[in-house]
Amino acid sequence: MNNLFSVQNKVVLITGSTRGLGLSLAKGFAEAGAFVVINGRTKHDVDEVVKQIQHKGGKSAGVAFDVTNRGAIETNIKKVEAEVGPIHVLINNAGIHRRAPLEELRDEDWKKVIDVNLNSAFYVSQTVFPYMRDRRKGKIINITSLNAEKARPNIGNYSAAKGGLKMLTKSMATEWGKYNIQTNAIGPGYFKTDLTEALVNDPDFDRWVKSEVPLQRWGIPEELIGTAIYLASDASNYVNGHTVYVDGGWQASL
Ligand SMILES: NC(=O)c1ccc[n+]([C@@H]2O[C@H](COP(=O)([O-])OP(=O)(O)OC[C@H]3O[C@@H](n4cnc5c(N)ncnc54)[C@H](O)[C@@H]3O)[C@@H](O)[C@H]2O)c1
């Protein structure tokens, strides 16, 4: 019973973990005793975070690759499996925004946001899948958003990507459950990170968030850790295909 929520020594790969929510998750898993594999686009940023975690006594290694680059994904997943150990948990967290009204949104910004927020989760998961399948063990956690359910002006590309990722989560759960791989998603509400900096600094938006969220505040990145550890641990072994909204109650209220 005491080990139900344990992630001790489990290898956890978190995409886009050099800052923001991914970084916070990485630190949370390291504190819980997991071996955290940091990912970002540059070796410099990745090495910095690995150093920080190791400095605090955590277990960590890093792999720099772009989550939209198939070749780089394959090379690096192979490397992690060979040099670090079996990937037990994959967290597809990397994400970006390119904001514009739909009628002005350029094709390249539509495609880029779909590529980084949705296609990447398919690419990385499909690459990790055979290893998890052969071991008959694995956990995949996709980071979606409140915007998988509700639209807002100027982020049509992002909402479409996150809505797609919610359904990709259900597809993975449906097809890969037979290999004892559980796939779930976490849908954060509004958290203070670099990604939302423009919104945090907009007084009207800040007021709107505080008036709409039942808890009347923004989320802080550390508040995602508990849900992620639950979905990564044996405590959730019969939970498959769900999205847990960590949003201060926003989904629940009008
Ligand atoms: N902050 C929020 O309020 C919020 C709300 C809902 C969902 N989310 C989701 O949470 C996730 C993390 O968001 P965040 O707020 O921490 O953002 P962030 O911008 O602070 O961090 C994003 C991370 O992804 C990495 N990244 C971006 N493109 C990449 C690529 N092509 N390859 C590899 N890494 C790449 C960045 O380097 C960075 O480390 C995203 O998927 C985002 O959509 C965030």
The ligand as an SDF file (V2000), in Angstrom:
LIG
                    3D

 44 48  0  0  0  0  0  0  0  0999 V2000
    0.8620   27.5330  -18.9230 N   0  0  0  0  0  0  0  0  0  0  0  0
   -0.4200   27.2490  -19.0140 C   0  0  0  0  0  0  0  0  0  0  0  0
   -1.2770   27.9340  -18.4570 O   0  0  0  0  0  0  0  0  0  0  0  0
   -0.8890   26.0580  -19.8070 C   0  0  0  0  0  0  0  0  0  0  0  0
   -2.2550   25.7820  -19.8140 C   0  0  0  0  0  0  0  0  0  0  0  0
   -2.7150   24.6700  -20.5120 C   0  0  0  0  0  0  0  0  0  0  0  0
   -1.8240   23.8530  -21.1700 C   0  0  0  0  0  0  0  0  0  0  0  0
   -0.4980   24.1460  -21.1500 N   0  0  0  0  0  0  0  0  0  0  0  0
    0.3810   23.2280  -21.8710 C   0  0  0  0  0  0  0  0  0  0  0  0
    1.4290   22.8090  -21.0310 O   0  0  0  0  0  0  0  0  0  0  0  0
    2.6070   22.5380  -21.7990 C   0  0  0  0  0  0  0  0  0  0  0  0
    3.7750   23.3360  -21.2410 C   0  0  0  0  0  0  0  0  0  0  0  0
    3.4520   24.7130  -21.3140 O   0  0  0  0  0  0  0  0  0  0  0  0
    4.2880   25.8390  -20.5590 P   0  0  0  0  0  0  0  0  0  0  0  0
    3.3130   26.8570  -20.1180 O   0  0  0  0  0  0  0  0  0  0  0  0
    5.2160   25.2240  -19.6030 O   0  0  0  0  0  0  0  0  0  0  0  0
    5.0980   26.4520  -21.8210 O   0  0  0  0  0  0  0  0  0  0  0  0
    6.5950   27.0290  -21.9150 P   0  0  0  0  0  0  0  0  0  0  0  0
    6.6200   27.8390  -23.1650 O   0  0  0  0  0  0  0  0  0  0  0  0
    6.9900   27.6790  -20.6330 O   0  0  0  0  0  0  0  0  0  0  0  0
    7.4500   25.7050  -22.0920 O   0  0  0  0  0  0  0  0  0  0  0  0
    7.3120   24.9080  -23.2390 C   0  0  0  0  0  0  0  0  0  0  0  0
    8.4860   23.9950  -23.3490 C   0  0  0  0  0  0  0  0  0  0  0  0
    8.3900   23.2520  -24.5770 O   0  0  0  0  0  0  0  0  0  0  0  0
    9.6360   23.3190  -25.2600 C   0  0  0  0  0  0  0  0  0  0  0  0
    9.4260   23.1630  -26.7000 N   0  0  0  0  0  0  0  0  0  0  0  0
    8.7270   23.9650  -27.5260 C   0  0  0  0  0  0  0  0  0  0  0  0
    8.8060   23.5070  -28.7840 N   0  0  0  0  0  0  0  0  0  0  0  0
    9.5840   22.3970  -28.7510 C   0  0  0  0  0  0  0  0  0  0  0  0
   10.0600   21.4880  -29.7280 C   0  0  0  0  0  0  0  0  0  0  0  0
    9.7250   21.6300  -31.0150 N   0  0  0  0  0  0  0  0  0  0  0  0
   10.8410   20.4550  -29.3390 N   0  0  0  0  0  0  0  0  0  0  0  0
   11.1900   20.3000  -28.0400 C   0  0  0  0  0  0  0  0  0  0  0  0
   10.7810   21.1350  -27.0700 N   0  0  0  0  0  0  0  0  0  0  0  0
    9.9940   22.1690  -27.4190 C   0  0  0  0  0  0  0  0  0  0  0  0
   10.2040   24.6730  -24.8770 C   0  0  0  0  0  0  0  0  0  0  0  0
   11.5990   24.7230  -25.0940 O   0  0  0  0  0  0  0  0  0  0  0  0
    9.8280   24.7320  -23.3990 C   0  0  0  0  0  0  0  0  0  0  0  0
   10.7630   24.0260  -22.6130 O   0  0  0  0  0  0  0  0  0  0  0  0
    2.2630   22.9040  -23.2440 C   0  0  0  0  0  0  0  0  0  0  0  0
    1.8620   21.7650  -23.9550 O   0  0  0  0  0  0  0  0  0  0  0  0
    1.0900   23.8570  -23.0750 C   0  0  0  0  0  0  0  0  0  0  0  0
    0.2660   23.8860  -24.2070 O   0  0  0  0  0  0  0  0  0  0  0  0
    0.0110   25.2220  -20.4860 C   0  0  0  0  0  0  0  0  0  0  0  0
  1  2  1  0
  2  3  2  0
  2  4  1  0
  4  5  1  0
  4 44  2  0
  5  6  2  0
  6  7  1  0
  7  8  2  0
  8  9  1  0
  8 44  1  0
  9 10  1  0
  9 42  1  0
 10 11  1  0
 11 12  1  0
 11 40  1  0
 12 13  1  0
 13 14  1  0
 14 15  2  0
 14 16  1  0
 14 17  1  0
 17 18  1  0
 18 19  2  0
 18 20  1  0
 18 21  1  0
 21 22  1  0
 22 23  1  0
 23 24  1  0
 23 38  1  0
 24 25  1  0
 25 26  1  0
 25 36  1  0
 26 27  1  0
 26 35  1  0
 27 28  2  0
 28 29  1  0
 29 30  1  0
 29 35  2  0
 30 31  1  0
 30 32  2  0
 32 33  1  0
 33 34  2  0
 34 35  1  0
 36 37  1  0
 36 38  1  0
 38 39  1  0
 40 41  1  0
 40 42  1  0
 42 43  1  0
M  CHG  2   8   1  16  -1
M  END
$$$$
